[in-house]
Amino acid sequence: MRSLQIPLLLALTLLFTGAPALADVYDDAVTNPYRPAADRERDADTKPAELMRFAGVKAGDTVLDMFAGGGYYSELLGYVVGSQGTVLMHNNLAYQGFAGEAIEKRLADGRLSNVVGLFAELEDMGVAAGSVDVIWISMAYHDVYYVADEWTVTPDTFFPALQSLLKPDGKIIVIDHMGTVGTGSSLGNTLHRIDPEYTQADFAAHGFRLAEQSDVLLNPEDDLKKSVFDPAIQGKTSKFIYKFVRQ
């Protein structure tokens, strides 16, 4: 009996003394040796393993990385969904211009066999209805309320696309720059931030329920009245992280 007690006590000791957890598929994705060095430099501020673990992305999933830019998250998500899954690295014309050569570099030589470049406007995505397990929207939801001649995305194109593409049990992950509560959608066109309470209400009004949230990217030192491109805070803004499901 005594010989059985020792391993049990050791296990309990490790459990309650905060011993490091074993690496999982999300940690493995972040430590993948094939990731570009520039991506690795972003990890401390973006905490991608924590975000993907919160999202619950799993092997075999179809993930739409909406307005993916250069595909920082697309590559990571591709490692997680594996050979049986697919990541749609989406950019519309405006985002293609913004990301430039970074898109080509990400997709060059078929380096990421399960990451597919998707170049389309929201009204004509060319993706089968109800086929996406996870829609990932990082620092792009506020752009729904950006106004410019070359920018055509509006709530009237954005939310119907989400409704059409998402599976009945699918999830929408929204990560965005925190705006001051009470400002609604107004900061999307100025500071490139958005009110978190407005975000919840906006998604609810369009048929999506807030299922879970994370504070892993909150930064209490962020002055919410500064532009996200202000050198004093760029890359370190306070961000909300929401998981929405269908109501």
C-alpha positions as CSV (number, residue, x, y, z in Angstrom):
1,M,0.0,0.0,0.0
2,R,2.8,2.4,0.9
3,S,4.4,2.0,-2.6
4,L,1.2,3.2,-4.2
5,Q,0.9,6.2,-1.9
6,I,4.2,7.8,-3.0
7,P,3.3,8.3,-6.7
8,L,-0.1,9.5,-5.6
9,L,1.4,12.0,-3.2
10,L,3.8,13.1,-5.9
11,A,1.1,13.7,-8.4
12,L,-1.0,15.7,-5.9
13,T,2.1,17.8,-5.0
14,L,2.7,18.6,-8.7
15,L,-0.9,19.5,-9.1
16,F,-1.1,21.9,-6.3
17,T,2.3,23.5,-6.5
18,G,1.7,24.9,-9.9
19,A,4.0,22.6,-11.9
20,P,4.1,23.5,-15.6
21,A,1.4,22.0,-17.7
22,L,2.4,19.8,-20.6
23,A,2.6,21.5,-24.0
24,D,-0.6,21.0,-26.1
25,V,-1.3,21.5,-29.8
26,Y,-1.6,25.3,-29.4
27,D,1.9,25.6,-27.7
28,D,3.2,23.2,-30.4
29,A,1.9,25.5,-33.1
30,V,3.6,28.6,-31.6
31,T,6.9,26.7,-31.2
32,N,6.8,25.3,-34.7
33,P,10.4,25.8,-36.1
34,Y,9.1,26.7,-39.5
35,R,7.4,29.9,-38.4
36,P,9.0,33.1,-39.6
37,A,11.2,35.0,-37.2
38,A,9.1,38.2,-37.6
39,D,6.0,36.2,-36.4
40,R,7.8,34.9,-33.3
41,E,8.6,38.5,-32.4
42,R,4.9,39.3,-32.2
43,D,4.0,36.4,-29.9
44,A,4.7,38.0,-26.5
45,D,2.2,40.7,-27.2
46,T,-0.4,38.6,-29.1
47,K,-0.4,35.5,-26.9
48,P,-1.5,33.2,-29.8
49,A,-1.6,29.9,-27.9
50,E,-3.9,31.4,-25.3
51,L,-6.2,32.8,-28.0
52,M,-6.4,29.6,-30.0
53,R,-7.0,27.6,-26.8
54,F,-9.8,30.0,-25.8
55,A,-11.3,29.6,-29.3
56,G,-11.2,25.8,-29.1
57,V,-9.9,25.4,-32.6
58,K,-9.3,21.7,-33.2
59,A,-7.9,19.2,-35.8
60,G,-10.1,18.9,-38.9
61,D,-11.8,22.3,-38.5
62,T,-12.4,24.7,-41.4
63,V,-11.4,28.1,-40.2
64,L,-12.0,31.4,-42.0
65,D,-9.4,34.0,-41.0
66,M,-11.5,37.0,-42.2
67,F,-9.4,40.0,-43.2
68,A,-6.3,38.0,-42.5
69,G,-3.8,40.6,-43.7
70,G,-0.4,38.9,-44.0
71,G,-1.6,35.7,-42.3
72,Y,0.1,35.7,-39.0
73,Y,-2.9,33.8,-37.4
74,S,-3.6,31.8,-40.6
75,E,-0.3,29.9,-40.3
76,L,-0.8,29.2,-36.6
77,L,-4.3,28.0,-37.2
78,G,-3.2,25.8,-40.0
79,Y,-0.8,24.0,-37.7
80,V,-3.7,23.4,-35.2
81,V,-6.3,22.1,-37.7
82,G,-3.8,19.8,-39.3
83,S,-3.9,17.9,-42.6
84,Q,-7.6,17.2,-42.3
85,G,-8.5,20.8,-41.8
86,T,-8.4,24.0,-43.8
87,V,-7.7,27.6,-43.1
88,L,-9.1,30.2,-45.5
89,M,-6.8,33.1,-45.4
90,H,-9.2,35.8,-46.6
91,N,-8.5,39.3,-47.8
92,N,-10.7,41.7,-49.8
93,L,-9.1,44.1,-52.3
94,A,-8.5,46.8,-49.7
95,Y,-6.8,44.4,-47.3
96,Q,-4.7,43.0,-50.2
97,G,-3.4,46.5,-50.8
98,F,-2.8,47.0,-47.0
99,A,-0.9,43.7,-46.6
100,G,1.0,43.8,-49.9
101,E,3.8,41.3,-50.4
102,A,3.2,39.7,-47.0
103,I,0.4,37.7,-48.5
104,E,2.5,36.3,-51.3
105,K,5.4,35.4,-48.9
106,R,3.0,33.6,-46.5
107,L,1.6,31.4,-49.3
108,A,4.8,31.1,-51.4
109,D,5.8,27.6,-52.7
110,G,2.9,25.9,-51.1
111,R,4.7,26.0,-47.8
112,L,1.4,25.8,-45.9
113,S,-0.5,23.1,-47.7
114,N,-3.8,23.5,-45.7
115,V,-3.8,27.4,-45.8
116,V,-5.7,28.6,-48.9
117,G,-5.6,32.2,-50.1
118,L,-9.2,33.6,-50.5
119,F,-9.4,36.9,-52.3
120,A,-13.0,38.1,-52.3
121,E,-15.4,40.7,-51.2
122,L,-17.9,39.7,-48.6
123,E,-20.8,39.7,-51.0
124,D,-19.1,37.1,-53.2
125,M,-17.0,34.8,-51.0
126,G,-17.4,31.7,-53.1
127,V,-17.5,29.5,-49.9
128,A,-20.2,27.0,-49.3
129,A,-23.0,28.1,-47.0
130,G,-22.8,26.6,-43.5
131,S,-19.3,25.2,-44.1
132,V,-17.1,27.1,-41.6
133,D,-16.4,25.9,-38.0
134,V,-14.7,29.0,-36.8
135,I,-14.7,32.5,-38.1
136,W,-11.6,34.3,-36.8
137,I,-11.7,38.2,-36.9
138,S,-8.6,39.8,-35.4
139,M,-8.4,43.6,-35.3
140,A,-10.8,43.9,-38.2
141,Y,-14.3,44.2,-36.8
142,H,-13.9,47.9,-36.1
143,D,-13.3,48.3,-39.9
144,V,-16.9,47.5,-40.5
145,Y,-17.5,51.0,-39.3
146,Y,-14.6,52.6,-41.2
147,V,-15.6,55.0,-44.0
148,A,-13.5,55.6,-47.1
149,D,-14.0,55.6,-50.8
150,E,-12.0,52.4,-51.3
151,W,-13.6,50.6,-48.4
152,T,-17.0,48.9,-49.1
153,V,-17.6,46.8,-46.1
154,T,-20.6,47.7,-44.0
155,P,-22.8,45.9,-41.4
156,D,-25.1,45.1,-44.3
157,T,-22.4,43.0,-46.0
158,F,-20.5,41.8,-42.9
159,F,-23.2,40.2,-40.8
160,P,-25.0,38.4,-43.7
161,A,-21.6,36.9,-44.6
162,L,-21.2,35.6,-41.0
163,Q,-24.7,34.2,-41.0
164,S,-24.2,32.5,-44.3
165,L,-20.8,30.9,-43.8
166,L,-21.0,29.7,-40.2
167,K,-22.0,26.2,-39.4
168,P,-25.1,25.9,-37.0
169,D,-22.8,25.1,-34.1
170,G,-19.9,27.2,-35.3
171,K,-18.0,30.0,-33.4
172,I,-17.0,33.5,-34.2
173,I,-13.9,34.8,-32.4
174,V,-13.6,38.6,-32.3
175,I,-10.4,40.2,-31.1
176,D,-10.2,44.0,-31.3
177,H,-8.8,47.2,-29.9
178,M,-10.7,48.4,-26.9
179,G,-12.6,51.7,-27.2
180,T,-14.2,53.7,-24.4
181,V,-17.6,52.5,-23.4
182,G,-20.3,54.7,-24.7
183,T,-18.6,55.6,-28.0
184,G,-20.5,53.0,-30.0
185,S,-19.0,52.5,-33.4
186,S,-17.7,56.0,-33.9
187,L,-14.0,55.2,-33.1
188,G,-13.7,52.7,-35.9
189,N,-13.3,55.6,-38.3
190,T,-10.9,57.7,-36.1
191,L,-8.9,55.8,-33.5
192,H,-9.5,52.3,-35.0
193,R,-11.0,51.1,-31.8
194,I,-14.5,50.0,-30.9
195,D,-16.7,50.1,-27.8
196,P,-16.8,46.5,-26.2
197,E,-20.4,46.9,-25.0
198,Y,-21.5,48.1,-28.4
199,T,-19.8,45.1,-29.9
200,Q,-21.8,42.7,-27.8
201,A,-25.0,44.5,-28.6
202,D,-24.2,44.7,-32.3
203,F,-23.6,40.9,-32.6
204,A,-26.7,40.2,-30.5
205,A,-28.8,42.4,-32.8
206,H,-27.6,40.3,-35.7
207,G,-28.3,36.9,-34.3
208,F,-25.2,36.0,-32.3
209,R,-24.9,35.4,-28.5
210,L,-21.8,36.1,-26.5
211,A,-20.7,32.7,-25.2
212,E,-17.4,33.5,-23.5
213,Q,-14.8,36.2,-23.1
214,S,-11.2,36.4,-22.2
215,D,-9.1,39.2,-20.6
216,V,-5.7,37.8,-21.6
217,L,-5.0,40.9,-23.8
218,L,-6.3,43.6,-21.5
219,N,-3.7,46.4,-20.8
220,P,-4.7,48.7,-18.0
221,E,-2.0,51.2,-19.1
222,D,-3.6,51.7,-22.5
223,D,-4.9,55.3,-23.0
224,L,-8.1,54.4,-24.8
225,K,-8.2,57.9,-26.3
226,K,-5.1,57.3,-28.4
227,S,-5.0,56.0,-31.9
228,V,-3.9,52.4,-32.1
229,F,-1.1,53.6,-34.4
230,D,0.2,56.1,-31.8
231,P,3.9,55.0,-31.2
232,A,3.2,55.1,-27.4
233,I,0.8,52.2,-27.6
234,Q,1.1,50.6,-31.0
235,G,1.2,46.8,-30.7
236,K,0.2,47.0,-27.0
237,T,-3.3,48.2,-27.0
238,S,-5.9,46.8,-24.6
239,K,-8.0,44.2,-26.5
240,F,-11.2,42.4,-25.8
241,I,-11.6,38.8,-26.9
242,Y,-15.1,37.5,-27.5
243,K,-16.5,34.1,-28.6
244,F,-20.0,34.4,-30.2
245,V,-22.3,31.6,-31.2
246,R,-25.7,31.6,-32.8
247,Q,-28.6,32.7,-30.6
